[in-house]
Amino acid sequence: MNACRALPPAEGLAVTLDGPDDFAAWRETARRLLLARVPPPRVVWSVAGEGTGDLFAASAPLPDAPADAAAPRVSRRFLDLAGKAALHSCPDRFALLYRLLWRLQDRPGLLDDAADRDVRRMDELVRTVRRDMHKMRAFLRFRAVQQEDGTEHYVAWFEPQHHILRANAAFFVNRFTSLRWSILTPQGSLHWDGETLREGPPARREQAASGDPAESLWKEYYAAIFNPARLKIGAMLKEMPRRYWKNMPEAELIPSLIAGAQARESAMVERGAALFDGPRPSSLAEVAQGIAACRRCPIGCNGTQAVAGEGDARAALMIVGEQPGDTEEQGGRPFIGPAGQVLRSHLDAAGIDPARVWLTNAVKHFKFEPRGKHRFHQNPTAREIDICRWWIESERLLVRPRLILALGASAARSLLGRTVSVQRVRGEAIMLEDEAELWITTHPSYLLRLKDDARELEEQRFAADLGRLAARLRDLAPRA
C-alpha cells in the first residue's frame, strides 16, 4: 500500500519546532507524519519565536499511523542535503523538505531531476548555506582579551545570514582546540574553555573586543603578501563581499592597496626588464639565439628547448600565444599542436593566410608538470611573463606589425604589462604606444577544453573575433 496516500481533506495541522536549526526534531516529526499519511498541504511548519505559522492551523497531537503503514524510504543523500537546507533562514524551508520527502516515496529518483522546481529550490538553499558556512570560517577574526588572571581569551563577532552557528561549532573547536574563545552572533553564542563547548544567548556587536596588538602585525603581513599582478577586483568582491569587511582588520587596507596596485604592477614589470642589459637583438635570428640561451626565469632552466617565432618577418599581423606546448617544444615550432591546428583552421575560415602572419608566444619555453610519462601544461606566473616581455618587444620592433592578436590573458599581459579580463575587452582594438592595434581573444586551447554546446558557442565567438580582425586587416593601407 502506498505510504503516502492522502487522508481526506481536513483542517491544517500546526507543527512548531523549538529551534530554527532543529533538524533532528523536523526529521522525527516528518517521519511520524509520513507514517500517518498526512499530506504536505495539511502541515503548517513554524519555529518557536519566529512568528511564522497559520492562524487557522490547529495545534494538536500528531495523528497515529495506521497498522498497515509502510516504513518511509529515505536516502542518505536526501538526509545530507535536507540537513543543510534546514539551516537556511527562509521560513518555508521545512515545508519544502517535507514536500520533497513525501514525493520521494513515489519517485525515488526525484533528486536526479534537475528540472524539478522543488529539487532546484533545495539545491539553491544548500548552496547558499554552504557558502555562508565558508564565509564564517574564512572571515571570522578573533581578538585577544586579557583576563583578570592574566590569561588570554579570544573573542570574535560574526553576523551569519543563516542558522549555521551550531553547524560550524565543530570546525572552530578542532581548529582552535588549545585556545579559549567565544564567538558572538545576533543569533546566539559559543564559548570554548579548552575542554567544554557551551552555548550562550544572542549578543551585540559592542560586546566583542575592538582590537589587539597582534592586529598591526597581521596587517603588515597582509600588505606584504598582497599581489597586484593577480588583483581582480570583481572576483575579490564576489569571494569577499564588503559586508564582511567591518569585522576584518586587514580590510581597512584594501582600498589603498587597490589604488596602488597599478603602480606596483608596473614596478614589477620594470624589474623584469632590468634583468636584461645591453642592446636589443638586431634581427629575428638573434632573438632566436637569445631565447635559446635565456636562463633568467625558472622556465628557461627546465631543460626544454626554446621555441622562436616564425612566419612573415614583415607581416602586418602578429599573433601571440601564451607559451609553446608539448608538441611545439618537441617540434621547435609555434602552433603546430592541437590548439595550433584549431587556430590555423579558423584563420583560413576568416580569410587570413597563416603564412602571411608572424606567429609567436609570450613565454618562449614550455612550462609543465611531469606526471608519469606525460608532461602537463602549467600557466606561467606574472613574473615569468614580465621577464619574457624583453623578447616579445624585441620581436615587435623588428617585425613592426600594425595589428597584434593576443590569445588569452597571458599573451595580453606580455603586450600591455598588466592583467586584463579577456571577456571584457575581446573584440575591441586597443591602441599601443607604437600605434599598433592590439586585439584580444581567447586562446584556442580553451575551445578544446569545452564540451558540446559550450564549445560550439565559444567557437562562434572566436570565429567572430577573427572575422572582425580580418576585416580590419583588409582595411589597412599597404605598407610602404
N, C-alpha and C positions, 0 to 999 in steps of 0.2 A: 504494500500500500504506500502511496506517495506520502512521505512525511510532511510535505508542505501543502497538502490540500487545504484550502482556506476554510475557516469557520464561517458560519452565517454572519451577515452584517451586524455590527453591534457598536456600542459607543467606544471611543478611543480609550486606550489603556496607558496611563502615565507611568513612566519609569524614570526615577530620579537617581542619578549616580552621586556618590559622596564627593568625588573629586574630578577635575577636568581631565586628568590623565589616568583615571581608574579603569584601565583596560581589562584587568582581571575581573572586576565586577560586571563590566559590559559582557565579557565572554561568557560568564556563568549565566547571566540573565538571558542573553541571546540563545544560549543552549536550551534553557527551560521554555522559552517562548517558541522555539523551533519544535520541540517535542510536543508542545501543546497546540501546534498548528495555528499560531496566531500570525496572521499575515502582516507584512510591514506597514500598510496604510493604517492599521489599527493601533500601532505603537507610537507613542509620543515620548521621545527621549529628551531628558534635560539633565543639567548638573546643578547640584545644590549651590545656591548663592549666585548663580549666573543670571537668574531672572528669565530663563527661557522656558518654554513649555506651552501647553494648550489649556486655556481656562475650562474647556469643555471635555477634557480628558479626565477619566476617573482614576484616582489614585487608589488602587485596590490590590489585594494579593494576586500574585501571578496564578493563572489557571493551571490545573493539574493536567499532566499528559495522559492521553488515553492509553489503555492497556496494550493496544497493538501499535503504539508509536515506534517507528524505526529510529535507530540511532543516527544522529546527523553525520553527514560526511563533510569533513573539514580538512583541507590540505595544510601542510606545514607552510607552504608558500603563502597561502592566504593569511594565516595567522601572523606571519612575519610582517607582511605588508600592512595588515589591519592594525597591528601594534604600533607601527609608525604613524599611520594615518590618524589614529585616535589621539595623537599628541597635537594635532592641528588645532587652531583656535576657532575654526568655523563652527557655528552652532549645529549644523546638520550632519556632522561627521558620523555620529553614532547611528543615525537613521540610515545614512548611505551604507555603512558597513553591514547593518542588519539586512538591508535590501539585497546587497550582494550575496550575503550568506544564504538567504532564502532562495535566490535564483541559482546558486551553485548546486543545490540539491538536485535540480533537474538538468543543469548544464555543467558538468564537472570541468569542462574545458573552457569555461567562460573567461577566465583570466587571460587566455591567449587571444581573445578577440579585441584587438587594439582599437577597433572602430566602435566598440560598445561605450555608451555615454558614461555609465557607472564605473566601468573599468578605467576609462580615461580620467575620470574625476578622482578616483582613489590614487592613481599613479601621480596625478598632479599634487595631491596632498602629501604623498610620501616624499616626492622630490623636494617640496618646499620645507618639510620638517627636517630632512637630512641636510639641506642647505643651512637651515637655522642652527642645527647642531654643530655643523662645521664652523660657522661664523663664531659661535660661542667659544669653541676650542681654539680658534685662531686669533680672536681679537680681545679675549678677556685678559686683563692686566692686573696682576697682584701688586699691591703696595705694602711695604713693611710698616708695621705699627709697633712701637716699643711698649712692652707690657710693664706693669709695676715691678715684677720680679726680675726685670732685665732681659727677658726672652723676647723674641720677635714673633708677632702674629701677622700673617699676610691676609689682607682684605681686598676683595675685588667687587666691583659693581658692574652689572650687566643687565641689559633690557631685552630679554628674548621676545620674539614675536609670537612664539607658540609655547606649548606646555612641555618644555624639554628639560627643565631643571633636574628632575629626578633621573631622567633617562641619561643625562650626561654626568651624573654623580660618579659612577664607577671610573670614568675616564680620568677625572681630576684626582680621585683617590689613588689610582695606580700611577699617575704621572707625578704627583707631589706627595708621596707617602710619608716622607720624612719631615715635612713641614706641617706647621699648624696654620690652618687657613679658614677663611669664611668667604662664601660667595653670596652676595646680597642682590636680590632682584625684586621688582614690584610684585612678583607672584609668590615669593617665598624665599627662604634662605637655607644654605647648607653650611655646617660647621664641622671641621675635622680637627681632632686634637692629637692626631698621630696614631690613634687606636680605634676610635669610635666616630662614626658619622652620625650627626644629629640634624634633624630638620627644624627650621625656625619659621617665624611669621614673615610676611612681606616686609620689605624695608624701603627706606627713602634714600635718594642719592646723597644727601648730606651726611648720612650715617657712614658712608665709605670714606677711606683715607684719601687725602688730596694729593699726596706726593711723597717721595722719599729720596734720600741722597743717591741711591743707585740709578735713578732715572737719568741723571745727567750723563752717566757712563753709557747707559743704553742708547741715548740719543746720539752721542758721539759715534758709537759703533754703527748705528743705523745710517747716519750720514756718510760714514766711510764706505759702507758696502752698497750705497745707492748707485746703481749703474745707469748712467744716462743713455748708453748705447742700446739698452733694452727697454727704454721707457715707452710704454704705450698707455697713454692716459685713459683712453676708453676702457681698455681691458683692466687697468688697475682699479678704476671706479666700479666696474662690474663685479670684480672679486672683493673689493674692499669699499663698500658704499660709504658715503660721507656720514651717515647716521652713527657709525661706529667710531668715528674719529675722536669724538669728545672724551672717550674713555681710554684713548691710546696716547701715551706721552709723545711718541715719535711722530704722531700725525701733525703736530704743530709745525714740524719741519718740512712737510711735504710741499706746500706752496712755494717756498723759497727754493727747494731742491728742483722742482719742476721748472721754475723760472730760470735757474742756472744750468739746466740740462744741456741746452743747445751750445752754450759756451764750453762746457766741459767736454761735450762730444767732439766739438771742433778741435779742442786741445788734444784729445786722444788721436784724432786723425793726423794732426801736425807731428805728434811724437812718432807716429808710424813712418811718416815721410822723412823725418830727421834721421832715421836709420840708414838712409841712402846718402852717400856723398859722391862728389864728382859729377861730371857732365852726364846728361841723358844719352841713351843709345842713339846713334845716328842712322840706323837702318833697322828694318824688321828682323834681319838676320842677327843683329846684335842683341835685340830683345830676346830672341830665341836662345841665344847663347847665355844671356844674363839669367833668364829664369831657370835654365838647366843647372846653373851654378848657385842659385839663390838658396841660402840657408838661414834667412832672417826670421822665420817662424817655424813652429813645430811641424807644420805640414811639409815644408821643404826639406825636413830632416827625416822623413818617414820611409825613405828608401824608394819612393816611386819616381818615375821619370816625369819631368815637366812636359806639359802639352802646350805648344805655342799656337798662336792664331794662324789661320790660313784663309785664302781666298783672294779676292781682287785687292791689291795693295792701294788702289786709287778709288775704292768703292765709295759711292755716295751713302751707302748704308752699312753700318757696323752693328752686328748682333752680339750681345754679351750675355753669356750664361753664368751659372753660379760657379761650377768647377768641373773638371773632367770626371767622368765616371770610370767604372772598372774597364769597360770596353775601350774607352778613349785612352786611358792610361796605357793599356797593353798595345793599342794600335798607334799611339803617339799622335793622334789627330782629334780635333774637336768635333763633337756632334756626329759621331758615327755609331753610337749605341741606340737603344730603343727610343729614348727621348729625342735623339737627333733625327731618327727616321720620321717621327711624328712631326718635328719642326720642318724638315725638308718637304714632307708631303703637303703641309699647309702652306708653305711658301710657294710651291708650284701651283696650288689651287688659287692662291691670291695673285698669281702672275708675277711673282718675284723670283728671278733666277738665282738659285743659291751660289752659282759660280761667279755672280757679279756682286757678291756680298763679302765683307770681311767678318769671319766667324772667330770668336774668341771667348775667354772666360774671365770672370773677375778674379778667381783664385786659380793658380796655374798648376797645382799639384792635386792629386786625388786624396782627400781625407776620408779615411774609412775605419771601420771597426771589424777586426777579424773574428769570424765565428766558424770554427772548423776549417773547411777548405774554402770558404767563401769570404768575400770582403763586402761589407755593407756600408753604404754611403752614410757619412756624418756631416751635418751642417757646419760650415766654418764659423768661427766666432767673429764678432765685430772687429776685434783686434787683428785677426788674421786677414780679414778683408781689407782693413785700412792699410796694413803693411803692403799688400799687393797692389794698392792704388798706384804706386810708382810705375808699375809695368803697364797697367791699363791706360794711364795718362800718357805714357811714352808711345803706346800704340796709336792713341788718338792724335798725337802731334804729328806722327808720321803718315797715317792714313788720311787724316783730315776729313772724316765723314761729315756729311751735312745732316744726316739722320742717324740716331742711335736707338736701337731697340734693346731694352733691358728685360731679361726674362727672370722675373722673380725679385724678391726683396733684397737678396744678397747682391745681385747684379746692380740694382738701383742704388744701393748704398755705395758701391765702388765708384759710381759716377757722380753721386750727389754729396758724398761724405756724411750722410745722415740716413737714418732709417725712415722709410715711408710705408704707408699702407698700400699695397698693390691694388686692392679692390677699390680704394678711394680715388686713386689717380690714374688708373688704367684708361687707355683710350684718349688721353689728353696730352698735348705737346707741352713739354717743359723746356724753356729756353736756357741753355747753358752759357757760361761766360764767354766761350769762343763762338757763340751764335749758332752752334749746332742744336738741333731739336732732339730732346730725349723723349722717347715713348716707352711706356712700361706696360707689361702684361704678365700673365702667369708663366711659369716655366712649364714646358711640355711634359716633364716628368710628373707634374701634378695631375695632368689629364690621365696618365697611366695608372694612377692610384685610385681613381674614381671608378664607380661601377654603374652600369646600365643608364638610367635616366639622368643621373647626376653628371656622368661623363658626357653624355650627348649634349646636355645643356651647356656645360663648360666648353666643349669643343666648338659649339656655335659662337660663344662669346670670344674664344680665342681666334676663330676664323674672322669674326667681325673686326677685331683689333688689327689683324694683319691686312684686312681689306682697306681699312682707313689708312694704314701706313703705306700700302701700295698706291693708293690714290694720291697721297701727299708726295710720294716718290716720283710719280708721273708729272706732278705739277712743278717740280724743281727745274729751274733753267739749267741747261748743260754747263758743266764746269769748264772754266777757261783752261 
